[in-house]
Amino acid sequence: MSDNMNGENIVSEEIKSSKLFLLMYYVIFFGYDLFFYFIYPKLNNKSMGLPEGGLGYWYYIIMLGLLLISIYFLKKKNPFVIKYILSIGFIFLEIINFLLISYNNPKYIHDGNVVELFLILYSPIFINKKYYWVVLTALAGKYVFYTLYFQSLQFLFPVVIMLVIGIVSYIFLARFTSYIKTLTSMFERQRQNEKLAVLGQMATSIGHEIRNPLSSLKGFTQLQQERDSSENSFYPIMIQEIDRINSIVDDLMILGKPKTKHFERHDLYKIVEYVISVTSQLAENTNTKIVVHHNEKIPIIDCNEKQIKQALINVIKNAIESMRYGGTIEVSFASIGSDKVKIEVQDCGCGIEPEKVKMLGEPFYTTKSEGTGLGVLITKKIIEDHGGELKFESTMGKGTKVSLIFPVIK
């Protein structure tokens, strides 16, 4: 739903930009030619009218036809092609018109058109670098073509003008793009923080209230299991489900805890060894082998050992669960410069679709049918609280690589 709303907002903004573009484009287009071919000659007692031998009024009729096509695309909620249709259409008609005029009147001097400057200067409004480069390349290419076709250097001066104005326009475009990216990033961080704040408040307020009855329920279930001499298979299932609920509460409690940092120096390799020993039984049950590669000295890091263990357990459990028929999980270490160390966990599972990879770490988002969406979220929060990064790379049918990056002690 959020993606649909974002898409609708983008279309709405593009429609606004396109309407303004159409208005200014045709006012400048007709206004300039009206002044240049009729008003200015009349004021200077010169002959009025369009140059002979060209497209004549058909030029303007075709441009009005492009306006009708643009209005059609506006009504169809597809405004993104309008700027290309008008810009390329104008440049193409300009070339045809000038070639016809110069063929019939070799002494005709081409003064260019102010619309060309408008196209370059207006391009940053669309916040579209592709459109900017299309317009600049087409206009510069037009005058380069004139230079080669007519073998005259007079057409190189407009190319220089186009490039200078293009540089100014690109500076504005780059600033607009950078500003929008910054705002988008800030909005996403704020949205994420709001979600985490809600989760934290919920965890703090109800975490203990849930855990206490769960402990009693588990105790009574185990007691009843001991008293019941029959081989009832429901007791283990009940205890297992109680433990699962308790693990979800544990995950939520991490989000609700204040961010007090109690870090100590720890050997990252020993932490990984411990995590592998904890998850080895689960790996054996699914016919999975965990292989560790380390060809260099693993640096010491400042961390909360318990939290890092939990983060790694989450990652390796996800890797095991992604391989239905077993396989190999490769854990490797790598230094990033002199101030960071990276742990990579590579599985050979089913992989994750690219659009879903971007959503990993969102609250309650999961790719598993029985998942809660909290595991990756908790892992990401732990890593970021340690000043690190959590990255995902995945290929469908080949597997997923998770990178946990930590700052090292200098």
Phi, psi and omega in degrees: 000319179298318179297320179297318179295318178297318179298318179295322179295319179296315178298317180299316179292323179294323178297317178299314180296321182292321178296315178296320178299313180298315181299307182294322182300309185284330174296314179292318183299305182286323180297317181296312182292324178297316179291316187290322186260346184232305185289310181299313177300323180294320179294334182253015177056044176246166181291135182262161175122169181285153178299143181281149175093349181269200179287341180065221182288344176297330177304313183284328176295318178295320179295324175293327175297321176295328176296317179296320177297320179296318178297323178298315180292328175297316180293330179276007180060035178232069186279352189292337182270348187298313183297326178289318181300311183291316184293308181293321178299316179298312182297318179297314179295323177299316180296312180299314182298315181292321179296320179293317180295313182293332178292319180274339180220084185302339182272000182293132181258126181271119182262003183079188182217136182297339178300328180298318177294322178299317181299320181287315184289332182275342186304326179297338181299329182279351182050051185220103182293327178299313179297319179303311182291327177297312182294311182297317180295318181295317181291315178296319178297326178300313182284330173295320177298317178300318181300315181287321184289315182266355180052050181224133182280355181297339182274354179284332180299314176301328178297316179297316178300315180300317182293319179296311179295324178297322179295315178299315180297322181292326178299315177297317180298316180296320179293317178301313182298315180296319181295316180294320178298320179296315179297318179297316179297318179296319180296318180295319178295319179296317179297318179294318180295324178295319178296316180294324179296318178297315179297319180297316178297318179295317182295316181296319185283325186244353183303309181292325180295329178279319187295319182298310176297327179296318180298317178295317181297319179294319180297314179295325179293317179295321178296317179294326178295322179291325181284329183278112182283342182288154179277075182270120184279357183282333182297310177302322179295317180297315180296319179298318180290325176296317177298323180294318177297320180296323179293325177295319178297319178301316179298316180295324182295328178298319179293330183275347182285143176294153186275062174271124186263120174238081184263145175226165180283131181218149176278116184296326181294321179293325177297317179296318178301316179297315182298320180294323178294325180289322184267359184296322181295317177298321179295317180296322180296336181251016179059042181246139179247133179252121182245132180251130177246128172209109182256003181221167180290129181274123183290160177278143178234156173271121184199169168268106188303317182298318181291319179295321176299316180297318179298315180292322177298317178301315182294313182290323176298319177297321179295317179297315183291339180283345181253095184298323186251023179082183181151204183237133173251125181253125178248124183225160180242149177205139176274141175245099186067214180251359186239004181218152175229146184235134171253126179247129177244109184249123175251172178240042182277204186282343181083171182231140180296143184306318181292335179278331179300321181297336184267354179298132183100350174289140179304128176068011175268130180215151176262358181260144183295329182249015181277163179258344183081009182261335185301307181292323178300314179297315180300314180299318180295318179298312182298315181293326176295338177266010180076020182252192180225150175239119183235150180234137171228128185218143176232126181301129178084352182242332177129183184230140175244124178251127180248124176250115186250129182234146170285146182253162178282127181272000000 
